[in-house]
Structures are given as structure tokens and as C-alpha cells.
Amino acid sequence: MNTLTVSPASSPASRGLADLAVRTGLALARWGRRRTIRRTDRERMLRAIAERSAGRDAAEENARVHAAARLTLM
């Protein structure tokens, strides 16, 4: 845990601002760690690639079906 030294003579407002700065810094550090884990998760990345590929294949198949349907209607 991080600590912060605040002068006893400082005003309550500056202590509140210091507390806010520490909380914000810790929150940013947690966010950065979570982001790093998400970006380097191999299984998650492979799953996303597979999902994109499946979506692309489905869109191509859908386009072929609609093209064939247009040809039979003409």
C-alpha cells in the first residue's frame, strides 16, 4: 500500500486533494494491470480471432445465399 506524508499544518482541503490524488493513482495502476492482462491473454486473443473468422465466414455464406436467391428470382 502506498503512503502519503502530509504536513500536520496543512489544511483539510489539501489533505482531501492529496487523498484524491493517491486514490486516482492507485485506480490508474489497477486499470493498467488489468489492461495488460487483457492484452496478453493468449486464449482470449485466439478466441477473438476465431470469432472474427466465424463471423466473416457467416457473412460470406449469407452473401452467397442472397446472390443465389436473386439469380433464381430473375
N, C-alpha and C positions, 0 to 999 in steps of 0.2 A: 504494500500500500504506500502511496506517496504521502509525504507530509509537507506541510507548509508552515513556515515560521512567519508569524505576523507580530509586529510590534504591539505590545500592550497599550501603547499610547495611540494606536491608530483608531480611526472612527469605525463604528459598526458598519457603515456603508462600504468602506474599503475592505473590511473583512468579508462582507457579503459578496463583493465583487471578486475577491480572492477565492472564496469558496466556489463561486460560479466558474471561474477560470479553471480550477482544479477539476471540477466535475465535468466540464466540457472537454478538457484534455483527456481525461480517462475515458469518456464516451467515444472520442475520436480514436483512441488507441484500440478500444474494443471493436469498433467498426472496421478499422484497418485489419485487425487479426481475422475477423470473420470474412472480410473480402478476400484476403489472401487464401484462406482455406477454400472458399468457394471457387476461386480462380485456378487452384491447383488440384482440385479433386478429380482424379483421373476417371473414376467410374461415372461421375456426373457429366464430365465432358464427353465421354464416349456415348452415354445415354442421349445427350443432346444432339450429337452428330447423327445417331441412329434415328432419332425422332425427326430431324430435319430431312434426312434421306427418305424416310417413310412418307412424310408429307409431300415431298417433291414427286415421289413415285405415284402417290394417290392423285395429285393434281394432273400429272401426265396421263394417267389412266382415265380420269374424268374428261380430259380434253379429247382423248381418242374416242370415248363413248359418245360424246356430244357431236363430234365430227362424223361418226358413222351414222348417228341418228339424223343429222342434216342431209347426208347423202341419200338415205332411204326415203326421206320426205320429198326430195326433189324429183 
